[in-house]
Amino acid sequence: MSRCWSSWGSVPRVPSGETFRLPASVVIAGAAATGSQLASILAAFGTQITLVDVAPRIVPGEDELVSRTLADVFRRRGIRVMTGIEGVERIEQVGVERTLFYRFDGGLHPLSAEAILLSTGWLGNLTSLNLPGAGVEIERNYVRVDDHLRTSASHIYAAGDITGRMMLVQSASYEARIAAENAVLGGNAAYRHQIVPHGSFTDPEYASVGLTETAARKVGNMAVAVVPYAELDRAIIDGHTDGFCKLIVERETLRLVGVHVIGEQALEIVHVVAAGMASGMTVHQLAELEIAYPTYTAVVGLAARHIVRELGVMPLAAQWRALGQPGIAEWERSETP
């Protein structure tokens, strides 16, 4: 019940027997998850992409190092990335070319392309539902619900993107179950999105769960480890060395606070840490986990071992400590050398 507004222009229907041609160039306004993902897809098919956003960085909701790494990879692959613009003024079309005018530094600047895509969020598709007639209140183009997913009409519940809250597929499924049980069984269960792994299938893909480093340091004393994919055997074997795993741990409790991964299979990897967070796992337990070799998931084990050595959780000989911060191979065990 939601939609993303786009402006490809007047794209004609493809006559029978003819093939559809992607535009040679596209300007994408909006560099969050969807815009960045579309930039990856279209660029992979040879379209020249310009990605613009008013935010100071792409995927602004993610950890800053994820944003910076993704932008660097995009630029290396020929995607033009422009952040920190002051807004989009208008879009004009002359012939087959479309021009987006954006505001920056007190002036108006043009960006021309065959097509323009606006990826700036979802609006609830409510027009045909006549919700006021059913006594359902609308707020900012979304259905207003309480913590039990009940609308202003006590017998009507809503879940998913249409509520404008946690707009993720996995969260919509979670909410739908709670809403259905409350509606059918007369329950009063409340939804709480506490540990929600998420990310985007960009190239390279990225994923995260928990707090970013900036947010975590505001609430406590944290230990942070960043392991580049270049230190991961599987990434070297497959030739996917772009990326890293950043693990964040609370120093006092040794509890896992967050993880941020960019690189091959990032969205699979974060679920290991998400499960650990849900169960109260400590970083020492994660470091002791014998993760299958060679896998991309092993990168979280490497990051965990970096932290336990930094915190002194793992006993080490004085000679080994004198080496400073040695690299940690996947096959290393936790015993004192």
Contacts in CASP RR format, 6 or more apart in sequence:
PFRMAT RR
TARGET T0000
AUTHOR 0000-0000-0000
METHOD contacts of the structure
MODEL  1
MSRCWSSWGSVPRVPSGETFRLPASVVIAGAAATGSQLASILAAFGTQIT
LVDVAPRIVPGEDELVSRTLADVFRRRGIRVMTGIEGVERIEQVGVERTL
FYRFDGGLHPLSAEAILLSTGWLGNLTSLNLPGAGVEIERNYVRVDDHLR
TSASHIYAAGDITGRMMLVQSASYEARIAAENAVLGGNAAYRHQIVPHGS
FTDPEYASVGLTETAARKVGNMAVAVVPYAELDRAIIDGHTDGFCKLIVE
RETLRLVGVHVIGEQALEIVHVVAAGMASGMTVHQLAELEIAYPTYTAVV
GLAARHIVRELGVMPLAAQWRALGQPGIAEWERSETP
1 124 0 8 1.000
1 125 0 8 1.000
1 126 0 8 1.000
1 161 0 8 1.000
1 162 0 8 1.000
2 122 0 8 1.000
2 123 0 8 1.000
2 124 0 8 1.000
2 125 0 8 1.000
2 161 0 8 1.000
2 162 0 8 1.000
2 167 0 8 1.000
3 122 0 8 1.000
3 123 0 8 1.000
3 124 0 8 1.000
3 125 0 8 1.000
4 34 0 8 1.000
4 119 0 8 1.000
4 121 0 8 1.000
4 122 0 8 1.000
5 118 0 8 1.000
5 120 0 8 1.000
5 121 0 8 1.000
5 123 0 8 1.000
6 117 0 8 1.000
6 118 0 8 1.000
6 119 0 8 1.000
7 91 0 8 1.000
7 98 0 8 1.000
7 115 0 8 1.000
7 116 0 8 1.000
7 117 0 8 1.000
7 118 0 8 1.000
8 23 0 8 1.000
8 115 0 8 1.000
8 116 0 8 1.000
8 117 0 8 1.000
9 93 0 8 1.000
9 98 0 8 1.000
9 115 0 8 1.000
9 116 0 8 1.000
11 115 0 8 1.000
14 20 0 8 1.000
22 42 0 8 1.000
22 45 0 8 1.000
22 46 0 8 1.000
22 47 0 8 1.000
23 47 0 8 1.000
23 113 0 8 1.000
23 114 0 8 1.000
23 115 0 8 1.000
24 47 0 8 1.000
24 48 0 8 1.000
24 114 0 8 1.000
25 47 0 8 1.000
25 48 0 8 1.000
25 49 0 8 1.000
25 50 0 8 1.000
25 112 0 8 1.000
25 113 0 8 1.000
25 114 0 8 1.000
25 115 0 8 1.000
26 42 0 8 1.000
26 47 0 8 1.000
26 48 0 8 1.000
26 49 0 8 1.000
26 50 0 8 1.000
26 113 0 8 1.000
26 114 0 8 1.000
26 115 0 8 1.000
26 116 0 8 1.000
26 117 0 8 1.000
27 49 0 8 1.000
27 50 0 8 1.000
27 52 0 8 1.000
27 98 0 8 1.000
27 100 0 8 1.000
27 111 0 8 1.000
27 112 0 8 1.000
27 113 0 8 1.000
27 115 0 8 1.000
27 116 0 8 1.000
27 117 0 8 1.000
28 35 0 8 1.000
28 38 0 8 1.000
28 39 0 8 1.000
28 49 0 8 1.000
28 50 0 8 1.000
28 51 0 8 1.000
28 52 0 8 1.000
28 116 0 8 1.000
28 117 0 8 1.000
28 119 0 8 1.000
29 52 0 8 1.000
29 53 0 8 1.000
29 88 0 8 1.000
29 100 0 8 1.000
29 102 0 8 1.000
29 116 0 8 1.000
29 117 0 8 1.000
29 118 0 8 1.000
29 119 0 8 1.000
29 120 0 8 1.000
30 51 0 8 1.000
30 52 0 8 1.000
30 53 0 8 1.000
30 118 0 8 1.000
30 119 0 8 1.000
30 120 0 8 1.000
31 39 0 8 1.000
31 51 0 8 1.000
31 52 0 8 1.000
31 53 0 8 1.000
31 55 0 8 1.000
31 58 0 8 1.000
31 59 0 8 1.000
31 60 0 8 1.000
31 81 0 8 1.000
31 83 0 8 1.000
32 53 0 8 1.000
32 55 0 8 1.000
32 58 0 8 1.000
32 59 0 8 1.000
32 60 0 8 1.000
32 61 0 8 1.000
32 119 0 8 1.000
32 121 0 8 1.000
33 59 0 8 1.000
33 199 0 8 1.000
33 200 0 8 1.000
34 119 0 8 1.000
34 121 0 8 1.000
34 200 0 8 1.000
35 51 0 8 1.000
35 117 0 8 1.000
35 119 0 8 1.000
36 51 0 8 1.000
36 58 0 8 1.000
36 59 0 8 1.000
36 70 0 8 1.000
36 74 0 8 1.000
36 200 0 8 1.000
36 202 0 8 1.000
37 200 0 8 1.000
37 201 0 8 1.000
37 202 0 8 1.000
38 117 0 8 1.000
38 119 0 8 1.000
39 49 0 8 1.000
39 51 0 8 1.000
39 74 0 8 1.000
39 79 0 8 1.000
39 202 0 8 1.000
40 74 0 8 1.000
40 201 0 8 1.000
40 202 0 8 1.000
40 203 0 8 1.000
42 49 0 8 1.000
43 49 0 8 1.000
43 74 0 8 1.000
43 77 0 8 1.000
43 78 0 8 1.000
43 79 0 8 1.000
44 203 0 8 1.000
48 78 0 8 1.000
48 80 0 8 1.000
48 113 0 8 1.000
49 78 0 8 1.000
49 79 0 8 1.000
49 80 0 8 1.000
50 79 0 8 1.000
50 80 0 8 1.000
50 82 0 8 1.000
50 111 0 8 1.000
50 113 0 8 1.000
51 58 0 8 1.000
51 74 0 8 1.000
51 79 0 8 1.000
51 80 0 8 1.000
51 81 0 8 1.000
51 82 0 8 1.000
52 82 0 8 1.000
52 83 0 8 1.000
52 85 0 8 1.000
52 100 0 8 1.000
52 102 0 8 1.000
52 111 0 8 1.000
53 60 0 8 1.000
53 82 0 8 1.000
53 83 0 8 1.000
53 84 0 8 1.000
53 85 0 8 1.000
54 83 0 8 1.000
54 84 0 8 1.000
54 85 0 8 1.000
54 86 0 8 1.000
54 87 0 8 1.000
55 83 0 8 1.000
55 84 0 8 1.000
56 83 0 8 1.000
56 84 0 8 1.000
57 64 0 8 1.000
57 67 0 8 1.000
57 68 0 8 1.000
57 71 0 8 1.000
57 83 0 8 1.000
58 67 0 8 1.000
58 70 0 8 1.000
58 71 0 8 1.000
58 74 0 8 1.000
58 81 0 8 1.000
58 83 0 8 1.000
59 66 0 8 1.000
59 67 0 8 1.000
59 70 0 8 1.000
59 200 0 8 1.000
59 206 0 8 1.000
60 67 0 8 1.000
61 67 0 8 1.000
61 212 0 8 1.000
62 199 0 8 1.000
62 206 0 8 1.000
62 208 0 8 1.000
62 212 0 8 1.000
62 260 0 8 1.000
63 208 0 8 1.000
63 212 0 8 1.000
63 213 0 8 1.000
63 214 0 8 1.000
63 246 0 8 1.000
63 260 0 8 1.000
64 212 0 8 1.000
64 213 0 8 1.000
64 214 0 8 1.000
65 213 0 8 1.000
65 226 0 8 1.000
65 244 0 8 1.000
65 246 0 8 1.000
65 260 0 8 1.000
66 206 0 8 1.000
66 208 0 8 1.000
66 246 0 8 1.000
66 260 0 8 1.000
66 262 0 8 1.000
69 242 0 8 1.000
69 243 0 8 1.000
69 244 0 8 1.000
69 262 0 8 1.000
70 202 0 8 1.000
70 204 0 8 1.000
70 206 0 8 1.000
70 262 0 8 1.000
71 81 0 8 1.000
71 83 0 8 1.000
73 203 0 8 1.000
73 204 0 8 1.000
73 242 0 8 1.000
74 81 0 8 1.000
75 81 0 8 1.000
84 104 0 8 1.000
85 102 0 8 1.000
85 103 0 8 1.000
85 104 0 8 1.000
86 102 0 8 1.000
86 103 0 8 1.000
86 104 0 8 1.000
86 105 0 8 1.000
86 106 0 8 1.000
87 102 0 8 1.000
87 103 0 8 1.000
87 104 0 8 1.000
88 100 0 8 1.000
88 101 0 8 1.000
88 102 0 8 1.000
88 103 0 8 1.000
88 118 0 8 1.000
89 101 0 8 1.000
89 102 0 8 1.000
89 103 0 8 1.000
89 108 0 8 1.000
90 100 0 8 1.000
90 101 0 8 1.000
91 98 0 8 1.000
91 99 0 8 1.000
91 100 0 8 1.000
91 101 0 8 1.000
91 116 0 8 1.000
92 98 0 8 1.000
92 99 0 8 1.000
92 101 0 8 1.000
93 99 0 8 1.000
96 114 0 8 1.000
97 112 0 8 1.000
97 113 0 8 1.000
97 114 0 8 1.000
98 112 0 8 1.000
98 113 0 8 1.000
98 114 0 8 1.000
98 115 0 8 1.000
98 116 0 8 1.000
99 110 0 8 1.000
99 111 0 8 1.000
99 112 0 8 1.000
100 110 0 8 1.000
100 111 0 8 1.000
100 112 0 8 1.000
100 113 0 8 1.000
100 116 0 8 1.000
101 108 0 8 1.000
101 109 0 8 1.000
101 110 0 8 1.000
101 111 0 8 1.000
102 108 0 8 1.000
102 109 0 8 1.000
102 111 0 8 1.000
103 109 0 8 1.000
122 161 0 8 1.000
122 164 0 8 1.000
122 167 0 8 1.000
123 141 0 8 1.000
124 141 0 8 1.000
124 142 0 8 1.000
124 161 0 8 1.000
124 162 0 8 1.000
124 164 0 8 1.000
126 138 0 8 1.000
126 141 0 8 1.000
126 143 0 8 1.000
126 162 0 8 1.000
131 137 0 8 1.000
131 138 0 8 1.000
131 143 0 8 1.000
132 138 0 8 1.000
134 153 0 8 1.000
134 156 0 8 1.000
135 151 0 8 1.000
135 152 0 8 1.000
135 153 0 8 1.000
136 143 0 8 1.000
136 151 0 8 1.000
136 152 0 8 1.000
136 153 0 8 1.000
136 156 0 8 1.000
136 158 0 8 1.000
137 143 0 8 1.000
137 144 0 8 1.000
137 151 0 8 1.000
137 152 0 8 1.000
138 144 0 8 1.000
140 164 0 8 1.000
142 162 0 8 1.000
142 163 0 8 1.000
142 164 0 8 1.000
143 151 0 8 1.000
143 158 0 8 1.000
143 162 0 8 1.000
143 163 0 8 1.000
144 151 0 8 1.000
144 152 0 8 1.000
144 163 0 8 1.000
145 151 0 8 1.000
145 157 0 8 1.000
145 158 0 8 1.000
145 163 0 8 1.000
145 165 0 8 1.000
147 190 0 8 1.000
147 191 0 8 1.000
148 157 0 8 1.000
148 178 0 8 1.000
148 182 0 8 1.000
148 187 0 8 1.000
148 188 0 8 1.000
148 189 0 8 1.000
148 190 0 8 1.000
148 191 0 8 1.000
149 157 0 8 1.000
149 158 0 8 1.000
149 159 0 8 1.000
149 163 0 8 1.000
149 175 0 8 1.000
149 178 0 8 1.000
149 179 0 8 1.000
149 182 0 8 1.000
149 191 0 8 1.000
150 156 0 8 1.000
150 157 0 8 1.000
150 182 0 8 1.000
151 157 0 8 1.000
151 158 0 8 1.000
155 183 0 8 1.000
157 179 0 8 1.000
157 180 0 8 1.000
157 182 0 8 1.000
157 183 0 8 1.000
158 179 0 8 1.000
159 172 0 8 1.000
159 175 0 8 1.000
159 176 0 8 1.000
159 178 0 8 1.000
159 179 0 8 1.000
160 166 0 8 1.000
160 167 0 8 1.000
160 171 0 8 1.000
160 172 0 8 1.000
160 175 0 8 1.000
160 176 0 8 1.000
161 167 0 8 1.000
161 172 0 8 1.000
163 175 0 8 1.000
165 171 0 8 1.000
165 193 0 8 1.000
166 175 0 8 1.000
166 193 0 8 1.000
166 196 0 8 1.000
168 196 0 8 1.000
168 198 0 8 1.000
170 196 0 8 1.000
170 197 0 8 1.000
170 198 0 8 1.000
171 193 0 8 1.000
171 196 0 8 1.000
174 191 0 8 1.000
174 193 0 8 1.000
175 191 0 8 1.000
178 189 0 8 1.000
178 190 0 8 1.000
178 191 0 8 1.000
181 187 0 8 1.000
181 189 0 8 1.000
182 188 0 8 1.000
182 189 0 8 1.000
195 209 0 8 1.000
195 210 0 8 1.000
195 274 0 8 1.000
195 277 0 8 1.000
195 278 0 8 1.000
196 209 0 8 1.000
197 207 0 8 1.000
197 208 0 8 1.000
197 209 0 8 1.000
197 267 0 8 1.000
197 270 0 8 1.000
197 271 0 8 1.000
197 274 0 8 1.000
198 207 0 8 1.000
198 208 0 8 1.000
198 209 0 8 1.000
199 205 0 8 1.000
199 206 0 8 1.000
199 207 0 8 1.000
199 208 0 8 1.000
199 266 0 8 1.000
199 267 0 8 1.000
200 206 0 8 1.000
200 207 0 8 1.000
201 267 0 8 1.000
204 240 0 8 1.000
204 242 0 8 1.000
204 243 0 8 1.000
204 262 0 8 1.000
204 263 0 8 1.000
204 264 0 8 1.000
204 266 0 8 1.000
205 262 0 8 1.000
205 263 0 8 1.000
205 264 0 8 1.000
205 265 0 8 1.000
205 266 0 8 1.000
205 267 0 8 1.000
206 260 0 8 1.000
206 261 0 8 1.000
206 262 0 8 1.000
206 263 0 8 1.000
206 266 0 8 1.000
207 260 0 8 1.000
207 261 0 8 1.000
207 262 0 8 1.000
207 266 0 8 1.000
207 267 0 8 1.000
207 269 0 8 1.000
207 270 0 8 1.000
208 258 0 8 1.000
208 259 0 8 1.000
208 260 0 8 1.000
208 261 0 8 1.000
208 270 0 8 1.000
209 258 0 8 1.000
209 259 0 8 1.000
209 270 0 8 1.000
209 271 0 8 1.000
209 273 0 8 1.000
209 274 0 8 1.000
209 277 0 8 1.000
210 248 0 8 1.000
210 257 0 8 1.000
210 258 0 8 1.000
210 259 0 8 1.000
210 277 0 8 1.000
211 219 0 8 1.000
211 248 0 8 1.000
211 257 0 8 1.000
211 258 0 8 1.000
212 260 0 8 1.000
213 222 0 8 1.000
213 224 0 8 1.000
213 246 0 8 1.000
213 248 0 8 1.000
213 260 0 8 1.000
216 222 0 8 1.000
216 248 0 8 1.000
216 250 0 8 1.000
216 257 0 8 1.000
216 258 0 8 1.000
220 250 0 8 1.000
221 250 0 8 1.000
221 251 0 8 1.000
221 252 0 8 1.000
222 248 0 8 1.000
222 249 0 8 1.000
222 250 0 8 1.000
222 251 0 8 1.000
222 257 0 8 1.000
223 248 0 8 1.000
223 249 0 8 1.000
223 250 0 8 1.000
223 251 0 8 1.000
223 283 0 8 1.000
223 307 0 8 1.000
223 310 0 8 1.000
223 311 0 8 1.000
224 246 0 8 1.000
224 247 0 8 1.000
224 248 0 8 1.000
224 249 0 8 1.000
224 307 0 8 1.000
225 246 0 8 1.000
225 247 0 8 1.000
225 303 0 8 1.000
225 304 0 8 1.000
225 306 0 8 1.000
225 307 0 8 1.000
225 310 0 8 1.000
226 244 0 8 1.000
226 245 0 8 1.000
226 246 0 8 1.000
226 303 0 8 1.000
227 244 0 8 1.000
227 245 0 8 1.000
227 247 0 8 1.000
227 299 0 8 1.000
227 302 0 8 1.000
227 303 0 8 1.000
227 306 0 8 1.000
228 241 0 8 1.000
228 243 0 8 1.000
228 244 0 8 1.000
229 235 0 8 1.000
229 240 0 8 1.000
229 241 0 8 1.000
229 242 0 8 1.000
229 243 0 8 1.000
229 244 0 8 1.000
229 245 0 8 1.000
229 263 0 8 1.000
229 264 0 8 1.000
229 299 0 8 1.000
230 236 0 8 1.000
230 241 0 8 1.000
231 302 0 8 1.000
231 327 0 8 1.000
231 328 0 8 1.000
232 241 0 8 1.000
232 294 0 8 1.000
232 296 0 8 1.000
232 298 0 8 1.000
232 299 0 8 1.000
232 302 0 8 1.000
232 330 0 8 1.000
233 293 0 8 1.000
233 294 0 8 1.000
233 298 0 8 1.000
233 330 0 8 1.000
234 294 0 8 1.000
234 295 0 8 1.000
234 296 0 8 1.000
234 298 0 8 1.000
235 241 0 8 1.000
235 263 0 8 1.000
235 264 0 8 1.000
235 296 0 8 1.000
235 299 0 8 1.000
237 294 0 8 1.000
238 264 0 8 1.000
240 263 0 8 1.000
240 264 0 8 1.000
242 262 0 8 1.000
242 263 0 8 1.000
243 261 0 8 1.000
243 262 0 8 1.000
243 263 0 8 1.000
244 261 0 8 1.000
244 262 0 8 1.000
244 263 0 8 1.000
245 259 0 8 1.000
245 260 0 8 1.000
245 261 0 8 1.000
245 269 0 8 1.000
245 299 0 8 1.000
245 300 0 8 1.000
245 302 0 8 1.000
245 303 0 8 1.000
246 259 0 8 1.000
246 260 0 8 1.000
246 261 0 8 1.000
246 303 0 8 1.000
247 256 0 8 1.000
247 258 0 8 1.000
247 259 0 8 1.000
247 273 0 8 1.000
247 283 0 8 1.000
247 300 0 8 1.000
247 303 0 8 1.000
247 304 0 8 1.000
247 306 0 8 1.000
247 307 0 8 1.000
248 256 0 8 1.000
248 257 0 8 1.000
248 258 0 8 1.000
248 259 0 8 1.000
248 260 0 8 1.000
249 255 0 8 1.000
249 256 0 8 1.000
249 257 0 8 1.000
249 283 0 8 1.000
249 307 0 8 1.000
249 311 0 8 1.000
250 257 0 8 1.000
251 311 0 8 1.000
253 282 0 8 1.000
254 282 0 8 1.000
254 283 0 8 1.000
254 284 0 8 1.000
254 311 0 8 1.000
254 313 0 8 1.000
255 277 0 8 1.000
255 280 0 8 1.000
255 281 0 8 1.000
255 282 0 8 1.000
255 283 0 8 1.000
256 273 0 8 1.000
256 276 0 8 1.000
256 277 0 8 1.000
256 280 0 8 1.000
256 281 0 8 1.000
256 282 0 8 1.000
256 283 0 8 1.000
256 286 0 8 1.000
257 277 0 8 1.000
258 273 0 8 1.000
258 277 0 8 1.000
259 269 0 8 1.000
259 270 0 8 1.000
259 273 0 8 1.000
259 300 0 8 1.000
259 303 0 8 1.000
261 269 0 8 1.000
261 270 0 8 1.000
261 299 0 8 1.000
261 300 0 8 1.000
263 296 0 8 1.000
264 296 0 8 1.000
265 296 0 8 1.000
265 297 0 8 1.000
268 296 0 8 1.000
268 297 0 8 1.000
269 296 0 8 1.000
269 297 0 8 1.000
269 299 0 8 1.000
269 300 0 8 1.000
272 286 0 8 1.000
272 291 0 8 1.000
272 297 0 8 1.000
272 300 0 8 1.000
273 286 0 8 1.000
273 300 0 8 1.000
275 281 0 8 1.000
276 286 0 8 1.000
283 304 0 8 1.000
283 307 0 8 1.000
283 308 0 8 1.000
283 311 0 8 1.000
283 313 0 8 1.000
284 304 0 8 1.000
284 308 0 8 1.000
284 313 0 8 1.000
284 314 0 8 1.000
286 300 0 8 1.000
286 301 0 8 1.000
286 304 0 8 1.000
287 301 0 8 1.000
287 304 0 8 1.000
287 305 0 8 1.000
287 307 0 8 1.000
287 308 0 8 1.000
287 313 0 8 1.000
287 314 0 8 1.000
287 334 0 8 1.000
288 334 0 8 1.000
289 301 0 8 1.000
289 304 0 8 1.000
291 297 0 8 1.000
291 298 0 8 1.000
291 300 0 8 1.000
291 301 0 8 1.000
292 298 0 8 1.000
293 330 0 8 1.000
293 331 0 8 1.000
294 330 0 8 1.000
298 330 0 8 1.000
302 328 0 8 1.000
302 330 0 8 1.000
305 314 0 8 1.000
305 328 0 8 1.000
305 332 0 8 1.000
305 334 0 8 1.000
306 325 0 8 1.000
306 328 0 8 1.000
308 314 0 8 1.000
308 334 0 8 1.000
309 316 0 8 1.000
309 325 0 8 1.000
309 328 0 8 1.000
310 325 0 8 1.000
314 334 0 8 1.000
315 336 0 8 1.000
316 336 0 8 1.000
316 337 0 8 1.000
317 336 0 8 1.000
317 337 0 8 1.000
320 326 0 8 1.000
320 336 0 8 1.000
320 337 0 8 1.000
END
